[in-house]
């Protein structure tokens, strides 16, 4: 077991943070990665033929022709298997994803349990055309003008993907803009402060709203109370560390801001139905 989960950084993609990769399961250099890792950038995948299975934060995902998927920065993922899968992966530094687009991606993550959605034929063809234009430039994009064109094409690709997400209805447009903004702000604050404070009232105070109103919004958007959402996020981080690092349970508990690792083990068991050590054993390898 490695001591640390592999971290892929945007600067590793290319010298300007965008990379396009043809996905072909029969060619090792282009096969999807089968080891678990995190990226600090977005991955947008378009499946053109075949099928495959992967894990994203311990949830199995099955993809097939016409599927589009978005993997967010920080999500732990890997492919399990593929059956003649072909498609494209566009890796994009988060700096090239606009605020409105990030809001849609985050809202989609909050509102659904799957990162998959179907692309209609019209948008599928549009995405393929944009991919072709990026592909023809990206290997020779050594000058500023070509890079600018690649960035604009990437923004166009992202825009088409965001349109498709909105049309799936997964964002539940019944939520008002104010409600979704509060939910997304809560998500952002939680990512920054979860190891420091896990009290719903703490996050409500940071958002200048009452704990009851925050709970109402989070429950409306995610189907979970604030308390349950916070606990689930904490346990997700614990699962990542248990399976993908060699840290002891006590070390993991300390990393998550819980000094009493017996208490940590107890809430892990209450949430998952299995002890931390048993979870590590079950999911290792």
C-alpha positions as CSV (number, residue, x, y, z in Angstrom):
1,X,0.0,0.0,0.0
2,X,1.4,3.4,-0.9
3,X,2.0,6.0,1.8
4,X,0.2,8.6,-0.3
5,X,-2.5,8.7,-2.9
6,X,-1.1,9.7,-6.3
7,X,-1.8,13.3,-7.0
8,X,-1.9,14.5,-10.6
9,X,-1.3,18.2,-11.0
10,X,-2.4,20.5,-13.8
11,X,1.2,21.5,-14.6
12,X,1.9,17.8,-15.4
13,X,-0.8,17.9,-18.2
14,X,1.1,20.2,-20.6
15,X,3.0,23.4,-20.3
16,X,-0.3,25.4,-20.3
17,X,-2.8,23.1,-18.5
18,X,-4.9,21.5,-21.2
19,X,-4.5,18.0,-22.6
20,X,-6.5,15.9,-25.0
21,X,-6.2,12.1,-24.9
22,X,-7.7,9.5,-27.2
23,X,-9.1,6.7,-25.1
24,X,-8.4,3.2,-26.6
25,X,-8.5,0.3,-24.3
26,X,-6.4,-2.0,-26.5
27,X,-3.4,0.4,-26.5
28,X,-1.5,0.7,-23.2
29,X,-0.5,4.3,-23.7
30,X,-4.1,5.3,-24.2
31,X,-5.9,2.9,-21.9
32,X,-7.7,4.5,-19.0
33,X,-5.7,4.5,-15.7
34,X,-6.5,1.5,-13.5
35,X,-4.7,2.8,-10.4
36,X,-6.6,5.1,-8.0
37,X,-5.5,8.8,-8.0
38,X,-6.7,12.3,-7.6
39,X,-6.4,15.2,-10.0
40,X,-6.4,18.9,-9.3
41,X,-8.1,19.6,-12.6
42,X,-11.3,18.6,-14.4
43,X,-11.6,15.5,-16.6
44,X,-14.4,15.5,-19.2
45,X,-14.9,12.2,-21.0
46,X,-16.9,11.3,-24.1
47,X,-17.5,7.6,-24.8
48,X,-17.8,6.9,-28.6
49,X,-18.0,3.1,-28.5
50,X,-17.6,0.1,-26.3
51,X,-18.1,0.1,-22.5
52,X,-16.2,0.3,-19.3
53,X,-16.4,0.3,-15.5
54,X,-14.8,2.6,-13.1
55,X,-14.8,3.8,-9.5
56,X,-15.3,7.4,-8.5
57,X,-15.1,7.9,-4.7
58,X,-16.0,4.2,-4.1
59,X,-19.1,4.3,-6.3
60,X,-19.0,2.0,-9.3
61,X,-19.8,3.8,-12.6
62,X,-20.6,1.9,-15.9
63,X,-20.1,3.9,-19.1
64,X,-21.2,3.1,-22.7
65,X,-21.5,4.8,-26.1
66,X,-23.0,8.3,-25.9
67,X,-22.1,8.7,-22.2
68,X,-20.4,11.9,-21.0
69,X,-18.8,12.1,-17.6
70,X,-17.2,14.8,-15.6
71,X,-14.7,14.0,-12.8
72,X,-14.2,17.0,-10.5
73,X,-10.8,18.0,-8.9
74,X,-10.1,16.0,-5.8
75,X,-12.4,13.0,-6.6
76,X,-10.5,9.7,-6.3
77,X,-11.0,7.6,-9.4
78,X,-9.8,4.7,-11.5
79,X,-11.0,2.4,-14.3
80,X,-11.7,-1.2,-13.3
81,X,-12.2,-2.7,-16.8
82,X,-13.1,-1.8,-20.3
83,X,-14.6,-3.6,-23.3
84,X,-13.2,-2.2,-26.5
85,X,-13.9,1.3,-25.2
86,X,-13.0,4.2,-27.4
87,X,-13.5,7.9,-26.8
88,X,-11.8,11.1,-25.7
89,X,-10.6,12.6,-22.4
90,X,-10.2,16.3,-22.1
91,X,-8.1,17.3,-19.1
92,X,-8.6,21.0,-18.1
93,X,-6.9,23.1,-15.5
94,X,-9.6,24.6,-13.3
95,X,-8.4,28.1,-14.2
96,X,-9.9,27.6,-17.6
97,X,-13.3,26.7,-16.2
98,X,-15.5,29.8,-15.7
99,X,-17.4,30.6,-12.5
100,X,-20.8,29.8,-14.1
101,X,-19.6,26.5,-15.5
102,X,-18.1,25.5,-12.1
103,X,-21.4,26.4,-10.5
104,X,-23.2,24.0,-12.9
105,X,-20.6,21.2,-12.3
106,X,-20.8,21.6,-8.6
107,X,-24.6,21.8,-8.7
108,X,-24.6,18.6,-10.7
109,X,-22.4,16.9,-8.1
110,X,-24.6,18.0,-5.3
111,X,-27.9,17.0,-7.0
112,X,-27.1,13.6,-8.4
113,X,-25.4,10.4,-7.4
114,X,-23.8,9.7,-10.8
115,X,-21.3,11.7,-12.9
116,X,-22.8,10.3,-16.1
117,X,-25.3,11.8,-18.5
118,X,-26.2,11.0,-22.1
119,X,-25.3,13.4,-24.9
120,X,-27.8,13.8,-27.7
121,X,-26.6,13.2,-31.3
122,X,-26.5,16.9,-32.2
123,X,-24.2,17.8,-29.3
124,X,-22.2,14.6,-29.7
125,X,-21.4,15.7,-33.3
126,X,-20.6,19.2,-32.1
127,X,-18.2,17.9,-29.4
128,X,-16.5,15.7,-31.9
129,X,-15.9,18.7,-34.2
130,X,-14.4,20.7,-31.4
131,X,-12.2,17.7,-30.4
132,X,-11.0,17.5,-33.9
133,X,-10.0,21.1,-33.9
134,X,-8.3,20.9,-30.6
135,X,-6.4,17.7,-31.7
136,X,-5.1,19.3,-34.9
137,X,-3.6,22.1,-32.8
138,X,-2.6,20.8,-29.4
139,X,0.6,18.9,-30.5
140,X,1.9,21.9,-32.3
141,X,0.6,24.6,-30.0
142,X,3.9,26.2,-29.3
143,X,3.0,29.8,-29.9
144,X,0.7,32.1,-27.9
145,X,-1.9,32.5,-30.7
146,X,-2.4,28.7,-31.1
147,X,-2.6,28.3,-27.3
148,X,-5.3,31.0,-27.2
149,X,-7.2,29.2,-29.9
150,X,-7.0,25.9,-27.9
151,X,-8.2,27.6,-24.7
152,X,-11.2,29.1,-26.6
153,X,-12.0,25.7,-28.1
154,X,-11.8,24.2,-24.7
155,X,-14.2,26.8,-23.3
156,X,-16.6,26.0,-26.2
157,X,-16.3,22.2,-25.4
158,X,-17.1,23.0,-21.7
159,X,-20.0,25.2,-22.7
160,X,-21.6,22.4,-24.7
161,X,-21.1,19.9,-21.8
162,X,-22.7,22.4,-19.4
163,X,-25.7,22.8,-21.8
164,X,-26.1,19.1,-21.8
165,X,-26.0,18.9,-18.0
166,X,-28.7,21.6,-17.7
167,X,-30.9,19.7,-20.1
168,X,-30.7,16.5,-18.1
169,X,-32.8,18.2,-15.4
170,X,-30.4,16.8,-12.8
171,X,-29.8,20.3,-11.4
172,X,-33.4,20.4,-10.3
173,X,-34.2,24.0,-11.5
174,X,-36.9,24.2,-8.9
175,X,-34.1,25.3,-6.6
176,X,-33.8,29.0,-6.6
177,X,-30.5,30.6,-7.6
178,X,-30.1,31.9,-4.0
179,X,-30.7,28.4,-2.6
180,X,-28.1,26.8,-5.0
181,X,-25.6,29.6,-4.3
182,X,-25.9,29.0,-0.5
183,X,-25.6,25.2,-1.0
184,X,-22.5,25.6,-3.2
185,X,-20.9,28.1,-0.7
186,X,-21.5,25.6,2.0
187,X,-19.8,22.9,0.0
188,X,-16.8,25.2,-0.6
189,X,-16.5,26.1,3.1
190,X,-16.9,22.5,4.2
191,X,-14.0,21.5,2.0
192,X,-11.8,24.1,3.6
193,X,-12.9,23.7,7.2
194,X,-14.1,20.2,7.8
195,X,-11.0,19.2,9.7
196,X,-11.4,22.3,11.9
197,X,-15.1,22.4,12.7
198,X,-18.1,20.0,11.9
199,X,-20.9,22.0,13.6
200,X,-23.8,23.0,11.3
201,X,-24.1,26.3,13.3
202,X,-20.4,27.1,12.4
203,X,-21.1,27.0,8.7
204,X,-24.4,28.8,9.1
205,X,-22.6,31.7,10.9
206,X,-20.0,31.9,8.1
207,X,-22.9,32.2,5.6
208,X,-24.7,34.7,7.8
209,X,-27.9,32.6,7.9
210,X,-29.6,30.6,10.6
211,X,-28.7,26.9,11.2
212,X,-32.3,26.0,10.4
213,X,-32.3,27.7,7.1
214,X,-29.0,26.1,6.1
215,X,-30.4,22.7,7.0
216,X,-33.5,23.4,5.0
217,X,-31.5,24.4,1.9
218,X,-29.0,21.5,2.1
219,X,-31.8,19.0,2.6
220,X,-33.7,20.4,-0.4
221,X,-30.7,20.2,-2.7
222,X,-29.0,17.0,-1.5
223,X,-31.8,15.1,0.3
224,X,-29.6,15.1,3.4
225,X,-29.6,17.1,6.6
226,X,-26.5,19.3,7.1
227,X,-25.3,17.1,9.9
228,X,-25.6,14.0,7.8
229,X,-23.9,15.7,4.8
230,X,-21.0,16.8,6.9
231,X,-20.6,13.3,8.4
232,X,-20.7,11.7,5.0
233,X,-18.0,14.1,3.7
234,X,-15.8,13.3,6.7
235,X,-16.3,9.5,6.2
236,X,-15.5,9.9,2.5
237,X,-12.2,11.5,3.3
238,X,-11.5,8.8,5.8
239,X,-12.3,6.1,3.2
240,X,-9.8,7.7,0.8
241,X,-7.1,7.7,3.4
242,X,-7.8,4.2,4.6
243,X,-7.7,2.5,1.2
244,X,-5.1,4.6,-0.6
245,X,-2.5,5.4,2.1
246,X,-0.5,3.4,4.6
247,X,-1.4,5.7,7.4
248,X,-2.6,4.2,10.7
249,X,-6.2,4.6,11.8
250,X,-4.9,6.9,14.6
251,X,-3.0,9.0,12.1
252,X,-6.0,9.3,9.8
253,X,-8.2,10.3,12.8
254,X,-5.7,13.0,13.6
255,X,-5.5,14.2,10.0
256,X,-9.3,14.6,10.0
257,X,-9.2,16.7,13.2
258,X,-10.4,14.0,15.6
259,X,-8.1,13.5,18.5
260,X,-10.0,10.6,20.0
261,X,-9.5,7.8,17.4
262,X,-11.9,5.5,19.4
263,X,-14.6,8.1,18.7
264,X,-13.5,8.3,15.1
265,X,-13.8,4.5,14.8
266,X,-17.3,4.6,16.4
267,X,-18.7,7.2,14.0
268,X,-17.1,5.4,11.0
269,X,-18.8,2.2,12.1
270,X,-22.2,4.0,12.7
271,X,-22.0,5.5,9.2
272,X,-20.8,2.6,7.2
273,X,-21.7,-0.5,9.3
274,X,-18.1,-1.7,9.2
275,X,-15.0,-0.8,11.2
276,X,-12.2,1.3,9.7
277,X,-9.8,-1.6,9.7
278,X,-12.3,-4.0,8.2
279,X,-13.1,-1.4,5.5
280,X,-9.4,-1.1,4.7
281,X,-9.0,-4.9,4.5
282,X,-12.2,-5.3,2.3
283,X,-11.1,-2.6,-0.2
284,X,-7.4,-3.1,-0.3
285,X,-6.0,-4.4,-3.5
